Amino acid sequence: KQEVTQIPAALSVPEGENLVLNCSFTDSAIYNLQWFRQDPGKGLTSLLLIQSSQREQTSGRLNASLDKSSGRSTLYIAASQPGDSATYLCAVLGETSGSRLTFGEGTQLTVNP
Amino acid sequence: GAGVSQSPSNKVTEKGKDVELRCDPISGHTALYWYRQSLGQGLEFLIYFQGNSAPDKSGLPSDRFSAERTGGSVSTLTIQRTQQEDSAVYLCASSSYRQGTQYFGPGTRLLVL
């Protein structure tokens, strides 16, 4: 059974810092990995999707990397802003898990002005 | 539409009553998913629809839960004889194909008293 772990569970940083969020998964047989953000009381917003054949994806100040063989992904946020404060979730689509995404518990990020 | 929409946004019901939750996916998306997010449980997959294929119901927690998708578009999740443990946020997502980016709606917050 696929398990997804995110470290740290919570992170508080001053504005302007670069930061890294970590995600690990137990079964490397995946189709893709997706990073989301969730604001309080809201749904999920897709940030980046990395296919299993890719090593990284970039969107603006965000860069996500994937090391499939070691079961790890990182989300790098450059020059953090207070508006980046949210919970960040990673999720994997496994080759043997049918159609379901398996989610981590999330990292709650607070960027202080 | 521009994004996935869900209704109602909030629902309060009494234990034992039936509830219906609605999801309108992004136009043209053939894949539709239901997930549940509850405190202490994280995000759990419930059911997946892909075109005219039989749905993947493997995540439904009990036979009180059912879902249908009419005309390959709108989906309804029905919970019969609601229990207090059904209280959660029910999220719907759609994608253009099975391994594509999943786009989430804002969710329906269900409270069973």
Interface residues (C-beta under 8 A of the other chain):
Chain A: Y31 N32 Q34 F36 K42 G43 L44 T45 S46 L49 Q51 L89 A91 L93 G98 S99 R100 L101 T102 F103 G104 E105 G106
Chain B: V4 A31 Y33 Y35 G42 L43 F45 Y48 Q50 D56 S58 G59 L91 A93 R98 Q99 G100 T101 Q102 Y103 F104 G105 P106 G107
